[in-house]
Amino acid sequence: MQILKDTVVTLDYTVTDSDGNLIDDGKNPLVYLHGGYDGIFPLIEETLQGKEVGETFTVKLQPEDAFGDIDEELVLIEEAAMFPENIEVGMAFERVGEDDEEDMVYRITDIADGKVVVDGNHPLAGMALVFDGKVADVRSATPEEIQHGHVHGAGGHHH
């Protein structure tokens, strides 16, 4: 079966950075609903259109095709007194958006001199990524999956 709109695709994959360092070992296959449902980066979806089980592919994603460029406005320096005493670099916390703002996840990237640097960018923002994969399975989506815009059952969303 070919990968076409409204098919459920299972991929075996790895993701590396532009220097070949492993970012995601793909231990769990990626399962998504094909056809513009935002389940995978658009450039990868375009590459997979028409492929069949067993076919392999490599997609090089520039930052704008993946997690975006780094937005310096999302890097903030706050007073350490605003945080609990036991914070560490790498910890993440959610800032609840007000009114129409989205909730944002910020990571602590530095702690020094009574200041805490927090970053609301995705950890992979600003990075070029190489997505290597193999089509492991293709099946027709169920009417419910199409209506909901995502995969249900094994590898997908459960109710």
N, C-alpha and C positions, 0 to 999 in steps of 0.2 A: 504494500500500500504506500502511495506517495504522501509526503507531507503537504497537505493543502489546508485551506481555511477550515476550521472546526474539526481538526484532528487533535488527538492527545499524543504528544511526542515525549518519549523517554530518551534521555541522552546520557551516555557515559562520557565524562569530560574531565579536563584539568584546566586550571587557569594559572598562568605565570605572568610575571611582569616582563617588561621589555628586555631585561637582563637574563631572563630564564629562571628567576627565583620563583619557587612554588608559592602561589597565593591560596589556591583551593585545590585539594587533592581529589575532589569529586567522589569521596568515599560513598556518598549517597547519590544515586542517579538524580538528574534534574528532570522533573516531569512538569510539562506546561501545556496549556491550551493554545494551539497555533491559530493565528489569524487576527492579530491586532488587539489582543486582550491585555497587553502590558505584562505578560508573564515572563518575558525575556527581553533582552535589549533588541530594539528594532533591527539593527544591522545583522545580528545573528539570525533573527527570524527570516530576514530577506535571503540570507545565505542558505538556509535550510529548506526554503520553499521548493517543492518538487523532489527532494531527496527521498531515498528509501532506506529501509532497515539495512544496516551493515555499511552504509556509506560513511566516510570520514570527512572531516572539515577542519579548517583552521581559520579563525577570524581574528584580525588584529583590530583592537578597539582603541581609538584615541580617547583621551579623557572626556571629550564632549559626547562620545558614543557610549560611554559607560557611566561613571559616577560623577561626571562633571569636573570642571576646574575648581581649584580651591577658591572659596569666597572669603577674602580677608575680613569681611564684616562679621563673619561667624566665629572669628578668633577673638576672644575677650580676655581681658586681664581683670580679675576680681580680687577683692580683699579676702585674705585667708580666713578672717573672722566670720565671713558669711557661710563657712563650711564646717562640718563636724571635724573634730581633731584627728580622727583616724583615716583621713583621706589619703589616697596614694595615686601616683601617676598611672593612668590606664583605667581608672574607675570611670563609670559613665553614670549620668543622671538625666532625668527628663525634666525639662522646663515646660510647664503647662502654658499653652498659648492663651492669650487674652482675646476676647471678642472673636474676630475672624482669623486670628493667627493659629497656625498649626502647632501642635506639641512638637518640641524639638529634643533630640538626644544630644547631649554634649559630653565629650570625653575630656578628662583632665590630662593635659599634655606636659605640664611643668608646674613645680611648686618651688618658689624661692623668695627669700626676703619678704615674707609676709604676704606674698601675692600668689594667686593661683591662675594659671593659664588654662582656659577651657576652649574647646574647639567643637563647633556644631557641624563641621563638614563630615561627610562619610569618610571612614578610615582610608578608603581607596580613591578618594577624590584627587584629581591631578595626576593620576597614574595611567599610563598606557598599559593595556592588558592584552594577553594573547590567550584566546579561548580555543583549545583543541578538543575535538569531540568525535564521537561515533554515534550514529543513530541506532539505539538499542531496540526501540519498539515504536510503532505507529498504529493507532486505532482510531475509529470514529468516536467523536465525543457524543455523550448522551445529550438529549434535549435539555435536561436539567443543568448539565455543565455549561452548555452554550448560553442558557438563560442567565446563569449566575456569573459567567465569565471566568470560571476557573475550574480546575480538575477536582473531582471528588474521588474518594476511595484510596486505594494504595498509592502512596507517593503524593497524594493531593490533599484536599481540604476535607475534614470530617465534620459532620453536624452533630 
